[in-house]
C-alpha cells in the first residue's frame, strides 16, 4: 500500500514537472521572439542615428561655409579633419600595396 502511494506521488510530481517544463518552454519561445524583435529595432535605430549624424555634420559644414567667422573656423577645422582622414586612408592603402608587392 505504501509503495502504491509513493508511486502515485511520484507520478503527480512528474506530471507537474512536465507541465512546468512546457510552460517554461513556451515562455522561453516568447522571450526569444521578443529579443529578436528588439535587436532588429535596435539595429534600425542605430542606423538611423548614423544617418542623422552624417546629415548633422553635413549641415554644420554647410552652415559654417555661410555664417560668421567663428562658424567658418569650425568649417575649416572640419574640412581639415576630413582631409587628414583621407590622407590616412591613402597612406594605409599605399602601405598595403607595398606589403603585397
KOLPAMI-728437 format. One record per residue (C-alpha): residue number from 0; residue in one letter; chain; x, y, z. Coordinates in nm, 3 decimals. Example, Ala and Ser with C-alpha at 12.3 -4.5 7.8 and 13.67 -1.06 7.14 Angstrom:
2
+-----+------+-----+---------+---------+---------+
| seq | type | mol |      xx |      yy |      zz |
+-----+------+-----+---------+---------+---------+
|   0 |    a |   A |   1.230 |  -0.450 |   0.780 |
|   1 |    s |   A |   1.367 |  -0.106 |   0.714 |
+-----+------+-----+---------+---------+---------+
This chain:
101
+-----+------+-----+---------+---------+---------+
| seq | type | mol |      xx |      yy |      zz |
+-----+------+-----+---------+---------+---------+
|   0 |    x |   A |   0.000 |   0.000 |   0.000 |
|   1 |    x |   A |   0.278 |   0.243 |   0.092 |
|   2 |    x |   A |   0.455 |   0.168 |  -0.235 |
|   3 |    x |   A |   0.139 |   0.247 |  -0.429 |
|   4 |    x |   A |   0.115 |   0.589 |  -0.259 |
|   5 |    x |   A |   0.481 |   0.659 |  -0.335 |
|   6 |    x |   A |   0.426 |   0.570 |  -0.700 |
|   7 |    x |   A |   0.117 |   0.794 |  -0.715 |
|   8 |    x |   A |   0.305 |   1.088 |  -0.558 |
|   9 |    x |   A |   0.600 |   1.037 |  -0.796 |
|  10 |    x |   A |   0.362 |   1.027 |  -1.090 |
|  11 |    x |   A |   0.197 |   1.352 |  -0.976 |
|  12 |    x |   A |   0.537 |   1.518 |  -0.934 |
|  13 |    x |   A |   0.648 |   1.403 |  -1.279 |
|  14 |    x |   A |   0.326 |   1.535 |  -1.434 |
|  15 |    x |   A |   0.374 |   1.867 |  -1.256 |
|  16 |    x |   A |   0.737 |   1.887 |  -1.373 |
|  17 |    x |   A |   0.633 |   1.814 |  -1.731 |
|  18 |    x |   A |   0.365 |   2.084 |  -1.716 |
|  19 |    x |   A |   0.618 |   2.331 |  -1.569 |
|  20 |    x |   A |   0.867 |   2.240 |  -1.840 |
|  21 |    x |   A |   0.613 |   2.302 |  -2.116 |
|  22 |    x |   A |   0.509 |   2.635 |  -1.961 |
|  23 |    x |   A |   0.869 |   2.749 |  -1.927 |
|  24 |    x |   A |   0.949 |   2.634 |  -2.280 |
|  25 |    x |   A |   0.659 |   2.842 |  -2.415 |
|  26 |    x |   A |   0.769 |   3.144 |  -2.216 |
|  27 |    x |   A |   1.124 |   3.100 |  -2.344 |
|  28 |    x |   A |   1.000 |   3.099 |  -2.706 |
|  29 |    x |   A |   0.807 |   3.421 |  -2.641 |
|  30 |    x |   A |   1.112 |   3.585 |  -2.484 |
|  31 |    x |   A |   1.338 |   3.481 |  -2.772 |
|  32 |    x |   A |   1.089 |   3.625 |  -3.019 |
|  33 |    x |   A |   1.069 |   3.950 |  -2.822 |
|  34 |    x |   A |   1.451 |   3.966 |  -2.801 |
|  35 |    x |   A |   1.482 |   3.922 |  -3.178 |
|  36 |    x |   A |   1.230 |   4.200 |  -3.240 |
|  37 |    x |   A |   1.414 |   4.430 |  -3.000 |
|  38 |    x |   A |   1.750 |   4.355 |  -3.163 |
|  39 |    x |   A |   1.606 |   4.435 |  -3.506 |
|  40 |    x |   A |   1.463 |   4.761 |  -3.371 |
|  41 |    x |   A |   1.797 |   4.844 |  -3.209 |
|  42 |    x |   A |   1.982 |   4.788 |  -3.539 |
|  43 |    x |   A |   1.728 |   5.006 |  -3.722 |
|  44 |    x |   A |   1.763 |   5.286 |  -3.468 |
|  45 |    x |   A |   2.144 |   5.266 |  -3.471 |
|  46 |    x |   A |   2.139 |   5.301 |  -3.850 |
|  47 |    x |   A |   1.904 |   5.597 |  -3.820 |
|  48 |    x |   A |   2.140 |   5.760 |  -3.567 |
|  49 |    x |   A |   2.435 |   5.711 |  -3.805 |
|  50 |    x |   A |   2.235 |   5.868 |  -4.088 |
|  51 |    x |   A |   2.134 |   6.161 |  -3.869 |
|  52 |    x |   A |   2.494 |   6.212 |  -3.752 |
|  53 |    x |   A |   2.610 |   6.221 |  -4.112 |
|  54 |    x |   A |   2.334 |   6.466 |  -4.200 |
|  55 |    x |   A |   2.413 |   6.685 |  -3.900 |
|  56 |    x |   A |   2.783 |   6.701 |  -3.989 |
|  57 |    x |   A |   2.691 |   6.792 |  -4.345 |
|  58 |    x |   A |   2.453 |   7.064 |  -4.227 |
|  59 |    x |   A |   2.712 |   7.200 |  -3.983 |
|  60 |    x |   A |   2.968 |   7.214 |  -4.262 |
|  61 |    x |   A |   2.721 |   7.388 |  -4.495 |
|  62 |    x |   A |   2.619 |   7.635 |  -4.226 |
|  63 |    x |   A |   2.982 |   7.701 |  -4.145 |
|  64 |    x |   A |   3.050 |   7.799 |  -4.504 |
|  65 |    x |   A |   2.767 |   8.054 |  -4.493 |
|  66 |    x |   A |   2.794 |   8.203 |  -4.147 |
|  67 |    x |   A |   3.010 |   8.418 |  -3.929 |
|  68 |    x |   A |   3.386 |   8.396 |  -3.878 |
|  69 |    x |   A |   3.355 |   8.151 |  -3.586 |
|  70 |    x |   A |   3.148 |   7.914 |  -3.793 |
|  71 |    x |   A |   3.390 |   7.946 |  -4.082 |
|  72 |    x |   A |   3.672 |   7.842 |  -3.849 |
|  73 |    x |   A |   3.472 |   7.537 |  -3.740 |
|  74 |    x |   A |   3.404 |   7.451 |  -4.104 |
|  75 |    x |   A |   3.773 |   7.484 |  -4.190 |
|  76 |    x |   A |   3.862 |   7.263 |  -3.895 |
|  77 |    x |   A |   3.610 |   7.003 |  -4.015 |
|  78 |    x |   A |   3.743 |   7.016 |  -4.373 |
|  79 |    x |   A |   4.099 |   6.981 |  -4.242 |
|  80 |    x |   A |   3.991 |   6.685 |  -4.031 |
|  81 |    x |   A |   3.832 |   6.522 |  -4.334 |
|  82 |    x |   A |   4.147 |   6.582 |  -4.540 |
|  83 |    x |   A |   4.363 |   6.424 |  -4.268 |
|  84 |    x |   A |   4.131 |   6.124 |  -4.265 |
|  85 |    x |   A |   4.162 |   6.092 |  -4.644 |
|  86 |    x |   A |   4.542 |   6.119 |  -4.615 |
|  87 |    x |   A |   4.542 |   5.844 |  -4.352 |
|  88 |    x |   A |   4.334 |   5.621 |  -4.578 |
|  89 |    x |   A |   4.569 |   5.681 |  -4.869 |
|  90 |    x |   A |   4.870 |   5.600 |  -4.651 |
|  91 |    x |   A |   4.710 |   5.275 |  -4.536 |
|  92 |    x |   A |   4.625 |   5.175 |  -4.893 |
|  93 |    x |   A |   4.978 |   5.259 |  -5.009 |
|  94 |    x |   A |   5.126 |   5.055 |  -4.725 |
|  95 |    x |   A |   4.904 |   4.759 |  -4.808 |
|  96 |    x |   A |   5.007 |   4.777 |  -5.174 |
|  97 |    x |   A |   5.375 |   4.783 |  -5.076 |
|  98 |    x |   A |   5.326 |   4.488 |  -4.841 |
|  99 |    x |   A |   5.154 |   4.288 |  -5.117 |
| 100 |    x |   A |   5.441 |   4.353 |  -5.361 |
+-----+------+-----+---------+---------+---------+
